[in-house]
Amino acid sequence: MEYAASSFANLSKKALSKLKICDNKILRKCLGLIKSTPTHIIHHMAAELPGEYRFQLATAKEISKLIAYNLPLADSLINQPLTYSTSYTMIFTEFEPMFREIEKLPSSTTNSKIKVDIDFFKNITKSKKEANEEQIYQLFNKKLNDLKDRNIETIFTDGSVKEDSTKAAFYHNKSNTIRSFHTNKRMASMTAELIAFIKAIDFAITHQINRLAILTDSKSGVMALTNEDSNNYLTIEIRNKIQNSNLEIVEFPFIPNHSGIHQNNIVDNAAKNADRNGEFIHLGWTIDDACKEIERILTIKWQRHYSIISNDKGKKYYQMFPKISKHPWFKFLNNKIEANLIKQMNRTLTGHAFRNETLAKFNIIQSSNCETCQVDETPEHIIFKCTKFNTTRNLFTKIQEASSIQEFYKNNQKTFYYTIINFLKQIKAQI
């Protein structure tokens, strides 16, 4: 769907509808839904942006890269009148202020001074979960003593992201210096850590610290520095700044967060309060941060659209799932569930299923009634009311206490999916 999608952002309604038909058909098949299922429910259940939003996002990603890599077409978009109606011009116009703040990627130099260490628990435990606070403290002290023995000064860093603010701080142990910074952009937590790295390095250079260790709880930030092909201007800036300075070596040891480490707590608190106590800094967008922000904006638009459509179609589904989700409900199931049962659950949630009430609407059968109860045979009727399954239902107390899918979901969200799936499995009825 997204191959050459940057050409589709300004399609006519007729052309877009053809792609939507293809998209809906594929998602229906993957989810096990039937034709009568409203399309906005299909996309919500799949946790996928509808085509028109996906095409806009794909175009925005391309434009972001054009600008960051300073390619010729970027100059046409930024510095020349936009007289043509294309996908690029449409999306650039819509998100122009953001695109104009994307930083161009600097040239990268090879760095031989950086050393990263993410194996805090090496030869001790596999992870933080398996270690107690005393073990962590002992490992931390061992790390500090090793750095001290090698005449390496330590600076602790942390980053924080909240609403429309990205915050960072560093703490220099030796001089008891705490500095914090904030910007008015919503960026990734890794970006917040990279800001802290840069400010810590600037501090070290200014104060003629030649051997430095930046202790951080961000594995992603540390690992980003090892990527020589990075398209993040901040990581490139860090690598270049270190290589072109008098710093002899800069180590980046990972230390676990929220583990009772005093220095960590100090810098964590400084980062969280940076928007009140820290220095404001202007920061350009990275490619990834710009794209994620545009995706967030498009998701808000999709949320509004989804809510409006749900006033007419899929009202019961919307009562249970009023918010757009980043992941489909079955992604986080602990136990392995057969695909067939997941698809039955999907049909149950939508109310559009292979039961008499739906089949009669398609004129596949004449009557919509349940053969046992002589009322409309819906998934809800099968699960909560059909007398044919009373014996099995007696084994499921929580199902007995509810009269509808909506009521059952409201009162049993933690066990909702497993309970319904197990019931369907027991009765062996294809929903």
N, C-alpha and C positions, 0 to 999 in steps of 0.2 A: 504493500500500500504506500510506503513512503519512498519507494524508488522514484527519483526525479520529482519528489513531492513539492519541491520549491516552485514548480511550474503550475501547481494546482491551487495555490492560495487565493487566486482571483478568478476561479472558474465560474462560468455561468451556472445558474440554478439547475438547468437541464443536465449539463455535463457532470456537475457535482452529484446529482441524484443517481446517476449511473454507477459512480464509484461507491456511493452509500449503499446501494443495493448489494453490490459485491461484498462490501465490508460487513454488512448486517448478516448476510448469508453465511459467511465464514464464522462469525462470532456465534451465531445461533447453533451451528453444527458443533462447534467446540464446547459450548455450554449445555448442549442437549435440549435447547428450547425449540418451541414450535412457531409456525409462521404468524400466529395471532399475537405473539408477545410484542408489546410496544417497544419500539426501537430505543427509546431513552432508558428503558429498564435493561435492555440487552447491554448497552454500554456501561450502565452503572454496575451491573453484576460482573462484567468483565474487567471493571476498573480501567477502562480505556477511554481516552478522549475521543469524541466523535470525529469523523473525517475532517470536517471543516477546521476544527481547532488543531488537529494533528498536522494538517498541511501548513497552517500558519506557524506552528512551532518549528516544523522542519525548515521552513524558509528563514525564520528568525535565527536558527542555529547556523545556517549557511552565511547569512549576513554578518553574524558575530565573528565568524572565522575570517571572512573577507576583510573586515576592519582590523582585527587583531594581527593578521599576517600582512596587513597593508598592501593588499592586492589591488591592481588597477581599477577594478569595478567599484571598490570601496570609495575611491576618490570621486567617481561619477555620482554615487549616491549622496556623499557628504557635501561636496563642493559645487555641484552643478544643479541647475533647475530640473526638477523631476517632471518632465513633460509627457512621459509615457506611462500608460496604465499597465503595469506588470505585477507579478507576485512580489518581486523585490521592492518596487516603489510603494506598493500598497502597505506592506509590512513595515518598511522603513519609516514611512510617514506615521504609522500608528504608534510605533515605539521609538520615535526619533530621539527624544531626550536621553533614553537609555543607551541607544547605539552610539550617540556622540560621546558618551563617557566610557566606552570600552577602551582599555589601554592597549596600545600596540605592543607586540612582543619584541623585547630587545634582543640583540644578538647574544648568544650564549657562549661562555668560555668554559673550557674544561677545568674542573675543580679537583684539586688534589689535597685540599686541606680539610674537607668535611669527612667526618666519621660518624656513622649512625649505630645505635645499639638499641634494639627493641626486645632483647631477650632478658628482661628483668628477672624472670623466674627460672632462668636456665639451670638445669640439673637439680632444681629444688621441687618445683611443682609445675603442672602444665599451664595453670592460669591463676588469676586472682581469686576465683571462687574456691580453689582448693587450699588457699593460704590463709592463715589467721593474721591478725593485726601485728602481733609480735614478730612473726616471720618476716612480714613486709618491712617492718621497722629495722630489723637486723640487716636485711638485704640492702635497704636504703643507706644505712650507716656504712656498710661495707663499700658501697658505691661512692659515697662521699669521701671516705678515707682514701680510696684508690685515687680519686681525682686530686685530692690534696697532696698525696705523695708524689704525684707527677706535676705538681705546681700548676694545676689547672683551676682557674677561678670559676665559680658557679653562678649562674643566673637562672631563676625559675620563671617560667612563662605560663600563661593561661589565656584562653579566649572564651567569650560568651556571646550568644546570639539571643536576642529577645525582641519580638515584634519587628519594628523597623529600625533596629539599632544593632550594629556589630561592634563588640567591645573586646579589648585586649589589655593585658598588663604584664609587667615583668617585675621581679624582685631580685635585687643584687644583695646577696647574703652578706658579703664582707663590709659594704658601706651602709647597709640597712636602707638602701634606696628602693622606693616603690614608685613606679610611674604607670599611669593608665591612659588609655586612648579610646576614642569612640568615633564612629562614622554613622551617617544617617542612611545607610543602605542595609537591606536585609541580605546577608551573605551566609555562606556555609560556615559551620564551626571550624572546619579546617582553615578557611581563609582568616578567621579570627586568630587562630594560632600562628599563621604565617606573619600576620601583622606584628604579633608579639615578638616573633623571631627577629624581624627586621629592626624593631626598636631596640631590642636587647643587643643586637650586633652594633647598631649605631652608638649605643652607650659604651660598649666595649672599645670601639675604635676611638671615640672621643677621650676616654680615660686610659688609653694606651695599655689596654689589657691584651696581651699577646697570645695567651693560651686560655681558651674559653670552653666551658661546657654549658649548654642550654638544656636544662632539665624540663621535660614536658610530659603531659599525660595524653598527648595526641600522636597516636601511631600513624595515622593518615598523614599528618603534617610532616613527620619525620621521613616517612617513606616517599613522600612527594619530592623531597630533595634529592633522592637517588635517581630520579627519572631524568635522564639527559635529553630526552625528547619532549619534555613537558611543554604544554601550551598554556601554562599558567605564568603570567608575567611576574608574579610575586616570587615564585620559586626560582625563576631565572635571575631576578634581582638579588635574591639572597645569595645564590651561588656566585654571581659576579662580584657582589660586594665583598664577600669573604676572600675570593681569589685575588682581588685587586687591592686588598688592604695589607696592613702589617701583621695581621693575625697569622700566627704560625699554624694553629690547628683549632678547629671548632668541632666539638663533639656534641651529639644530640642523643643523650640517653633517655629512653622512655621510662617513666615512673608511673605507677598506677594512681588513679585519682580516688578521692574520698577514702583514703586509707589511714587517716590519722597523722599524715606527714605534715608537720608544723608549717614548713615553708610553702608547701602546696596550698594549705588553707589560707595563708596570707595572700598569695597571688590570686587564688580563686575568688576571694572576697573583693580584692581590688578590681578584678575584671568585671565582676557582676555590678559593681557600683561606678564603673567608668563613665557612664552617661551622666552621672551627677558630679563626680569629682575629677574626671579625667580631661585630657586635652582633646579637643575636636580636631580630626584630621580629614582632609578630602582624599578620597580614594576612588580610583577608577574601577570599573567592572572587570573581572576576569571573564573569559569566555563561558565557563561553566556557571558562574554566579549569575551572569546576565541571562543565560538560557533558562536557568531554574526560576528566576524572577518572572520572566515572560511566561513560563509554564504555569506559575502560580496565578498570574493575572488571567490567563486563558481558562484555568480551572475554575476561577471565581465566576467567569462568564458562563461556563458550562453549568456550574451549580445553579445559577439564576435560571438558566434555560430549563434545566431539569426540574426545578421547583414549579415553574410556570406550567410546563406540560403536564406535570403530575396533578394539577388541579382538575384536569379532564380525564386523563388516562392513568391507570396504575395507582389509584389513590391508596389502596390497602398496602401495596408494596411500599409506597412513600411513607406511610405511617411508621413502618418499621425502619426504613432506611432513608431518612431525610437528607443525609449528608453524603457528598461524594467521597468515595474511599480511594486510597492509593493502591489497595490490593484487594483481590477477590476474597470472599469470606473463607474459601477452602484452603487458602495459602497457609494458614496458621494452625491447621488441624494437627494435633500431636500424633494421633494414630493414623495409620494408612487406611484410607477409605477407597473402596472400589469406585472407579470412574462412573459406572452405571448408577450407583447410589448417589453420587454427587449430582449427576444430571437429574435424577428423580427429585432430589432436594431442590435443585434450581427450578424445576417446573412447579413444585409445591409452593415455593416462595412467590412465584409470579401468578399462580392461580390458573395458568394456561397449561393443561396437561392432557395426556392420553386417557381421559375419562369421559364418560357419556356427555357431560355438560358441554365440553368443548367439541367433541366429535359430532354432536348433533348440529352445532353451529355451522360445521363444514358439510352438513348433509351426508356424512359418512354413515350415520345411523339415524333412525327416526326419532327415538325418544332420548331425552337428556336425563331421564330418571335412573336412580339406583335401582337395580332389580330387586334388592332386598327391602329397601325402605320407601321406595316410590316418591323420592324427592330428588332434586337436582344432585347428580353425582359429581362433586368437585373434590379436589385433593383435601380440602378442609373437612368435607363430610366424611371421607374415608378415614381420616386420622382421628377425628374427635367424636363422630356421632354414629357411624354406620354400625348397626347391631350385629352384622356379620362378623365383626372383629372385636366384639365385647370381651371375649375370653382373653385375647392377647392384650387388649387395652387395660384389663385389670392388673396386669403386671407393670403398668406404667402409671403410677399414681399421679404424677405431675400432668400427664396428658388428660387424665380423668378430671382434673381440677379446672381445665380450661375449655372454652367453647369455640375458640378461633385461633388462627395462626398468630394474629396480632396480639391477642391477650397472652398467649403462651410465650411469645418472644419477649414481651414486656416484663413478664415475671420470672423468666428463666433464661436470661441471655447467656450465662456461662455454660449451661448444659443444653441449650436449645438445639443446636445442630446434631450433636451426638444422640440425643433422645429421639428426635424425629427420624433420623437415619436408622437407628436401631429398631424402631417400631416398623418402619417400612421393610426392613430386612426380615423381621419376624413374620409379617403378614404375607410377604411374597406377592404383593400386588404392584403391578407396574403403573406408576403414576405418570 
